[in-house]
Amino acid sequence: VEDLLSEGVVEGATDALFGVTDWLGQAFSAYGGATVQPEPVENLLARLASVRENGEAPLLGDAEEPSFASSLSGNKELLGEFCSEALEHLDAADVHLLTLETDPRNEDAINAVFRAFHTVKGVSASLSLCDIGCVSHEAESLLDRARKGEVVLAGGIIDATFDAVDALKQLVADLRRRLADPDHVPHNVPIEAV
Protein backbone atom coordinates (compact mmCIF):
# COMPACT_ATOMS: atom_id res chain seq x y z
CA VAL A 1 0.00 0.00 0.00
CA GLU A 2 2.88 2.34 0.79
CA ASP A 3 4.23 1.73 -2.74
CA LEU A 4 0.82 2.57 -4.21
CA LEU A 5 0.68 5.86 -2.35
CA SER A 6 4.25 6.76 -3.27
CA GLU A 7 3.44 6.02 -6.93
CA GLY A 8 0.52 8.44 -6.73
CA VAL A 9 -2.15 5.73 -6.95
CA VAL A 10 -4.54 7.28 -4.47
CA GLU A 11 -7.84 6.08 -5.94
CA GLY A 12 -8.53 2.69 -4.39
CA ALA A 13 -5.60 2.90 -1.97
CA THR A 14 -7.93 3.58 0.97
CA ASP A 15 -9.96 0.46 0.23
CA ALA A 16 -6.74 -1.49 -0.26
CA LEU A 17 -5.44 -0.28 3.10
CA PHE A 18 -8.69 -1.30 4.81
CA GLY A 19 -8.42 -4.67 3.07
CA VAL A 20 -4.89 -5.17 4.38
CA THR A 21 -6.01 -4.12 7.86
CA ASP A 22 -8.94 -6.56 7.75
CA TRP A 23 -6.71 -9.38 6.49
CA LEU A 24 -4.14 -8.77 9.22
CA GLY A 25 -6.85 -8.79 11.87
CA GLN A 26 -8.15 -12.11 10.53
CA ALA A 27 -4.63 -13.55 10.38
CA PHE A 28 -3.83 -12.54 13.97
CA SER A 29 -7.17 -13.96 15.13
CA ALA A 30 -6.42 -17.22 13.33
CA TYR A 31 -2.98 -17.42 14.96
CA GLY A 32 -4.70 -16.82 18.29
CA GLY A 33 -6.88 -19.88 17.77
CA ALA A 34 -9.92 -18.51 15.91
CA THR A 35 -11.63 -21.06 13.68
CA VAL A 36 -12.03 -18.66 10.75
CA GLN A 37 -8.90 -18.47 8.62
CA PRO A 38 -7.98 -15.44 6.48
CA GLU A 39 -8.12 -15.83 2.74
CA PRO A 40 -4.83 -16.82 1.08
CA VAL A 41 -2.30 -13.99 1.05
CA GLU A 42 -2.00 -14.41 -2.72
CA ASN A 43 -5.58 -13.08 -3.09
CA LEU A 44 -4.68 -10.01 -1.04
CA LEU A 45 -1.56 -9.42 -3.14
CA ALA A 46 -3.58 -9.81 -6.35
CA ARG A 47 -6.02 -7.11 -5.17
CA LEU A 48 -3.11 -4.79 -4.37
CA ALA A 49 -1.68 -5.42 -7.84
CA SER A 50 -5.11 -4.61 -9.30
CA VAL A 51 -5.10 -1.27 -7.49
CA ARG A 52 -1.70 -0.50 -8.97
CA GLU A 53 -2.87 -1.43 -12.49
CA ASN A 54 -6.45 -0.16 -12.44
CA GLY A 55 -6.56 2.35 -9.60
CA GLU A 56 -9.48 0.49 -8.05
CA ALA A 57 -9.65 -2.12 -5.30
CA PRO A 58 -11.92 -5.09 -5.89
CA LEU A 59 -14.07 -6.11 -2.94
CA LEU A 60 -12.48 -8.42 -0.42
CA GLY A 61 -13.69 -11.91 -1.24
CA ASP A 62 -14.77 -11.23 -4.85
CA ALA A 63 -14.24 -14.92 -5.53
CA GLU A 64 -17.07 -17.39 -6.03
CA GLU A 65 -19.53 -17.22 -3.13
CA PRO A 66 -19.39 -20.25 -0.86
CA SER A 67 -22.59 -22.11 -0.07
CA PHE A 68 -24.41 -21.26 3.13
CA ALA A 69 -23.74 -24.76 4.44
CA SER A 70 -20.00 -24.25 4.04
CA SER A 71 -20.13 -20.90 5.83
CA LEU A 72 -22.05 -22.54 8.67
CA SER A 73 -19.37 -25.17 9.06
CA GLY A 74 -17.08 -22.44 10.40
CA ASN A 75 -18.70 -21.62 13.69
CA LYS A 76 -22.40 -21.06 14.43
CA GLU A 77 -21.57 -19.23 17.65
CA LEU A 78 -19.28 -16.81 15.82
CA LEU A 79 -21.93 -16.20 13.15
CA GLY A 80 -24.51 -15.61 15.88
CA GLU A 81 -22.23 -13.07 17.55
CA PHE A 82 -21.72 -11.39 14.18
CA CYS A 83 -25.51 -11.08 13.75
CA SER A 84 -25.93 -9.43 17.15
CA GLU A 85 -23.03 -7.03 16.70
CA ALA A 86 -23.93 -6.18 13.09
CA LEU A 87 -27.49 -5.31 14.10
CA GLU A 88 -26.15 -3.07 16.89
CA HIS A 89 -23.91 -1.25 14.39
CA LEU A 90 -26.76 -0.91 11.90
CA ASP A 91 -29.15 0.42 14.56
CA ALA A 92 -26.52 3.01 15.50
CA ALA A 93 -26.10 3.88 11.81
CA ASP A 94 -29.87 4.49 11.58
CA VAL A 95 -29.71 6.92 14.52
CA HIS A 96 -26.82 8.83 12.95
CA LEU A 97 -28.55 8.88 9.57
CA LEU A 98 -31.52 10.60 11.22
CA THR A 99 -29.07 13.28 12.39
CA LEU A 100 -27.72 13.56 8.84
CA GLU A 101 -31.22 14.14 7.45
CA THR A 102 -31.28 17.50 9.24
CA ASP A 103 -27.52 18.17 9.19
CA PRO A 104 -26.06 16.42 6.10
CA ARG A 105 -22.52 17.66 6.76
CA ASN A 106 -22.30 16.54 10.40
CA GLU A 107 -18.81 14.98 10.43
CA ASP A 108 -19.33 13.01 13.64
CA ALA A 109 -22.47 11.38 12.25
CA ILE A 110 -20.85 10.71 8.85
CA ASN A 111 -17.85 9.08 10.54
CA ALA A 112 -20.08 6.99 12.82
CA VAL A 113 -22.10 5.64 9.88
CA PHE A 114 -18.88 5.00 7.92
CA ARG A 115 -17.42 3.02 10.85
CA ALA A 116 -20.61 0.95 11.13
CA PHE A 117 -20.45 -0.06 7.47
CA HIS A 118 -16.69 -0.63 7.65
CA THR A 119 -17.00 -2.92 10.67
CA VAL A 120 -19.83 -4.94 9.14
CA LYS A 121 -17.89 -5.21 5.86
CA GLY A 122 -14.69 -6.40 7.50
CA VAL A 123 -16.25 -9.04 9.72
CA SER A 124 -18.63 -10.28 7.00
CA ALA A 125 -15.68 -10.69 4.64
CA SER A 126 -13.80 -12.74 7.22
CA LEU A 127 -16.87 -14.97 7.56
CA SER A 128 -17.34 -15.28 3.77
CA LEU A 129 -20.74 -13.58 3.89
CA CYS A 130 -20.46 -12.15 0.40
CA ASP A 131 -23.88 -10.46 0.05
CA ILE A 132 -23.48 -8.63 3.36
CA GLY A 133 -19.90 -7.75 2.48
CA CYS A 134 -20.87 -6.42 -0.95
CA VAL A 135 -23.65 -4.14 0.31
CA SER A 136 -21.61 -2.86 3.24
CA HIS A 137 -18.61 -2.23 0.97
CA GLU A 138 -20.67 -0.12 -1.44
CA ALA A 139 -22.28 1.79 1.43
CA GLU A 140 -18.88 2.33 3.05
CA SER A 141 -17.53 3.68 -0.26
CA LEU A 142 -20.43 6.13 -0.47
CA LEU A 143 -19.82 7.30 3.10
CA ASP A 144 -16.12 7.66 2.35
CA ARG A 145 -17.02 10.01 -0.50
CA ALA A 146 -19.19 11.99 1.95
CA ARG A 147 -16.26 12.13 4.39
CA LYS A 148 -14.10 13.60 1.61
CA GLY A 149 -16.77 16.17 0.75
CA GLU A 150 -17.35 14.67 -2.72
CA VAL A 151 -21.07 14.10 -2.06
CA VAL A 152 -23.60 15.47 0.41
CA LEU A 153 -25.80 13.00 2.25
CA ALA A 154 -29.11 14.48 1.13
CA GLY A 155 -31.91 13.57 -1.24
CA GLY A 156 -31.37 10.34 -3.13
CA ILE A 157 -27.99 9.74 -1.53
CA ILE A 158 -29.33 9.67 2.03
CA ASP A 159 -32.25 7.54 0.79
CA ALA A 160 -29.79 5.05 -0.74
CA THR A 161 -27.88 4.96 2.54
CA PHE A 162 -31.08 4.20 4.50
CA ASP A 163 -31.87 1.52 1.89
CA ALA A 164 -28.43 -0.02 2.42
CA VAL A 165 -28.99 -0.16 6.18
CA ASP A 166 -32.41 -1.76 5.65
CA ALA A 167 -31.00 -4.30 3.18
CA LEU A 168 -28.17 -5.19 5.56
CA LYS A 169 -30.60 -5.59 8.45
CA GLN A 170 -32.69 -7.95 6.30
CA LEU A 171 -29.63 -9.96 5.22
CA VAL A 172 -28.43 -10.26 8.83
CA ALA A 173 -31.93 -11.22 10.02
CA ASP A 174 -32.06 -13.91 7.33
CA LEU A 175 -28.66 -15.20 8.42
CA ARG A 176 -29.88 -15.39 12.02
CA ARG A 177 -32.98 -17.34 10.90
CA ARG A 178 -30.83 -19.67 8.80
CA LEU A 179 -28.62 -20.35 11.80
CA ALA A 180 -31.69 -21.56 13.67
CA ASP A 181 -33.13 -23.35 10.63
CA PRO A 182 -30.71 -24.10 7.73
CA ASP A 183 -33.75 -24.83 5.52
CA HIS A 184 -35.06 -21.27 5.97
CA VAL A 185 -35.50 -19.57 2.61
CA PRO A 186 -34.07 -16.05 2.82
CA HIS A 187 -35.91 -12.99 1.59
CA ASN A 188 -35.08 -11.78 -1.86
CA VAL A 189 -33.11 -8.62 -1.05
CA PRO A 190 -32.43 -6.74 -4.33
CA ILE A 191 -28.73 -6.17 -3.62
CA GLU A 192 -28.00 -4.71 -7.05
CA ALA A 193 -30.66 -2.03 -6.49
CA VAL A 194 -29.04 -0.96 -3.22
DALIN-V986574 format. One record per backbone hydrogen bond with DSSP energy under -0.5 kcal/mol. NH is the residue of the N-H (numbers start at 1). CO is the residue of the C=O. Records with the same first field share a line. If there is no record, write none. Layout:
NH: CO + CO
This chain:
5: 1
6: 2
7: 3
8: 5
9: 4
10: 8
13: 10
14: 10
16: 12
17: 13
18: 14
19: 15
20: 16
21: 17
22: 18
23: 19
24: 20
25: 21
26: 22
27: 23
28: 24
29: 25
30: 26
31: 27
32: 28
33: 30
34: 29
37: 35
43: 40
44: 40
45: 41
46: 42
47: 43
48: 44
49: 45
50: 46
51: 47
52: 48
53: 49
54: 50
55: 50 + 51
56: 50
58: 56
62: 59
71: 67
72: 68
73: 69
74: 71
75: 71
79: 75
80: 76
81: 77
82: 78
83: 79
84: 80
85: 81
86: 82
87: 83
88: 84
89: 85
90: 86
91: 87
92: 88
93: 89
94: 90
95: 91
96: 92
97: 93
98: 94
99: 95
100: 96
101: 97
102: 98 + 99
103: 99
106: 103
107: 105
110: 106
111: 107
112: 108
113: 109
114: 110
115: 111
116: 112
117: 113
118: 114
119: 115
120: 116
121: 117
122: 118
123: 119
124: 120
125: 121
126: 122
127: 123
128: 125
129: 124
130: 128
133: 129
134: 130
135: 131
136: 132
137: 133
138: 134
139: 135
140: 136
141: 137
142: 138
143: 139
144: 140
145: 141
146: 142
147: 143
148: 144
149: 146
150: 145
151: 145
153: 104
154: 152
157: 154
159: 155
160: 156
161: 157
162: 158
163: 159
164: 160
165: 161
166: 162
167: 163
168: 164
169: 165
170: 166
171: 167
172: 168
173: 169
174: 170
175: 171
176: 172
177: 173
178: 174
179: 175
180: 176
181: 177
184: 181
186: 184
189: 187
190: 188
191: 189
193: 190
194: 190
